[in-house]
């Protein structure tokens, strides 16, 4: 009986260590480029050895991918679920809130995916999730659209509310958050106006 408790205790300790490593990784990777963070940095922040990080995640890319799938993606999915389908202001505000939190990190992932092939799956997963979200939140506006007209509208809406469009307005054009939202709403409304039969 004592052995069973000991094994359960070890499993719980391993899980706590894993969670601590993920917390440290997300905190370090979020404001930095992938290649600026080392496993030693993560280990130090988590209070464990570098070998412990490797034992749990196998490699730096394994750690990064686990952080994205287990920590970042669920938070963003929950945030995006708050958008009211059909309500342009709510949809734009939801995208804006997402990007104000994760936009710079997302932009870095997109840029780095060309050099780190393993990140392409994260980028492609993000694209697919974004498109599915667009189709969900704009379902009322897409009702009645068929074929090429519907596809064109979905592509234009996905592009309009893409992180790269946010970056162009917020970072490159140096608009504040409010003006970025105004510009995004204008773009969305323009797309929807051209989609109407």
C-alpha positions in Angstrom: 0.0 0.0 0.0 2.8 2.4 0.9 4.4 1.8 -2.5 1.2 2.8 -4.3 1.1 6.1 -2.3 4.7 6.7 -3.1 4.1 6.2 -6.8 1.1 8.5 -6.8 3.2 11.1 -5.0 5.9 10.9 -7.6 3.4 11.2 -10.4 1.9 14.3 -8.8 5.4 15.8 -8.3 6.3 15.1 -11.9 3.1 16.8 -13.0 3.8 19.9 -10.8 7.3 20.0 -12.3 6.0 19.8 -15.8 3.5 22.6 -15.1 6.2 24.8 -13.6 8.3 24.3 -16.7 5.4 25.2 -19.0 4.7 28.3 -16.9 8.3 29.4 -17.2 8.4 28.6 -21.0 5.3 30.6 -21.8 6.5 33.5 -19.7 9.9 33.5 -21.5 8.8 32.8 -25.0 5.9 35.2 -25.2 7.9 38.4 -25.4 10.9 37.0 -27.2 11.9 35.3 -30.5 12.2 31.5 -30.3 15.9 31.5 -30.8 16.5 34.1 -28.0 15.3 31.6 -25.3 17.4 28.6 -24.3 16.5 25.5 -22.4 18.9 26.7 -19.7 16.8 29.9 -19.4 13.6 27.9 -19.0 15.2 25.5 -16.5 16.5 28.4 -14.4 13.1 30.2 -14.4 11.4 26.9 -13.5 13.9 26.0 -10.8 14.9 22.7 -12.3 17.9 21.4 -14.3 18.1 21.6 -18.0 18.1 17.8 -18.1 14.7 17.8 -16.3 13.3 20.0 -19.1 14.6 17.6 -21.7 13.2 14.6 -19.8 9.8 16.2 -19.9 9.7 17.7 -23.4 12.5 16.1 -25.4 13.7 19.3 -27.0 13.3 23.1 -27.1 10.8 22.7 -30.0 8.9 20.1 -28.1 8.6 22.4 -25.1 7.5 25.3 -27.3 4.9 23.2 -29.1 3.6 21.9 -25.7 3.3 25.5 -24.4 1.4 26.6 -27.5 -1.0 23.6 -27.5 -1.5 23.3 -23.7 -1.4 26.9 -22.5 -1.7 29.5 -25.3 -4.2 27.9 -27.7 -6.9 27.1 -25.0 -6.7 30.7 -23.6 -7.1 32.2 -27.1 -9.9 29.8 -28.0 -11.8 30.8 -24.8 -11.2 34.4 -25.6 -12.5 34.1 -29.2 -15.5 32.2 -28.0 -16.8 35.5 -26.4 -17.5 37.0 -29.8 -21.2 37.4 -30.6 -22.0 35.8 -34.0 -23.2 38.4 -36.5 -22.2 41.4 -34.3 -19.4 43.1 -36.2 -18.4 45.3 -33.2 -18.1 42.3 -30.9 -16.2 40.3 -33.5 -13.7 43.0 -34.1 -13.3 43.8 -30.4 -12.7 40.1 -29.7 -10.0 39.9 -32.5 -8.4 43.1 -31.2 -8.3 41.8 -27.6 -6.7 38.6 -28.8 -4.0 40.5 -30.8 -3.3 43.0 -28.1 -2.5 40.0 -25.9 -0.9 37.6 -28.4 -0.4 39.5 -31.7 3.3 40.2 -31.4 4.1 36.6 -30.4 1.9 35.3 -33.2 3.7 37.5 -35.7 7.0 36.2 -34.5 5.9 32.5 -34.9 4.7 33.2 -38.4 8.0 34.8 -39.3 10.1 32.1 -37.7 8.1 29.2 -39.3 10.1 29.7 -42.5 13.3 28.9 -40.6 11.9 26.4 -38.1 9.8 23.9 -40.1 8.3 22.3 -36.9 6.5 25.7 -36.3 4.7 25.4 -39.6 2.2 23.1 -38.0 1.5 25.7 -35.3 1.0 28.4 -38.0 -1.2 26.2 -40.2 -3.2 25.2 -37.2 -3.7 28.8 -36.4 -4.8 29.6 -39.9 -7.3 26.8 -39.8 -8.7 27.8 -36.4 -8.9 31.5 -37.6 -10.8 30.5 -40.7 -13.2 28.3 -38.7 -13.8 31.2 -36.2 -14.5 33.6 -39.1 -17.0 31.2 -40.6 -18.7 30.7 -37.2 -18.9 34.4 -36.1 -19.9 35.6 -39.5 -22.4 32.8 -40.1 -25.4 35.2 -40.1 -23.7 37.3 -42.8 -22.6 34.3 -44.8 -26.1 32.8 -44.9 -27.3 32.8 -48.5 -23.9 33.2 -50.0 -22.8 30.3 -52.2 -19.8 29.1 -54.2 -17.2 31.6 -55.2 -19.0 34.6 -53.6 -19.0 32.8 -50.2 -15.4 31.6 -50.5 -14.2 35.1 -51.5 -16.1 36.7 -48.6 -14.6 34.2 -46.1 -11.1 34.7 -47.5 -11.5 38.5 -47.3 -12.9 38.5 -43.8 -10.1 36.1 -42.6 -7.5 38.4 -44.2 -9.1 41.5 -42.8 -9.0 40.1 -39.3 -5.7 38.4 -39.6 -2.8 39.1 -37.2 -0.8 40.6 -40.1 -3.5 43.2 -40.8 -3.6 44.0 -37.1 0.2 44.4 -37.1 0.1 46.6 -40.2 -2.3 49.0 -38.5 -1.2 48.8 -34.9 2.6 48.5 -35.3 3.5 49.7 -38.8 1.0 52.6 -39.0 1.3 53.2 -35.3 -2.4 53.5 -34.7 -3.7 53.3 -31.1 -5.9 50.4 -30.1 -9.1 52.4 -30.6 -8.2 53.6 -34.1 -7.0 50.1 -35.0 -10.5 48.8 -34.1 -12.2 51.6 -36.1 -10.1 50.7 -39.2 -10.8 47.0 -38.8 -14.5 47.6 -38.5 -14.4 49.8 -41.7 -12.6 47.0 -43.5 -15.0 44.3 -42.3 -18.0 46.4 -43.2 -16.6 47.0 -46.7 -16.1 43.3 -47.3 -19.6 42.6 -46.1 -21.1 45.4 -48.3 -19.5 43.9 -51.4 -20.7 40.4 -50.5 -24.3 41.3 -50.6 -26.1 40.1 -53.7 
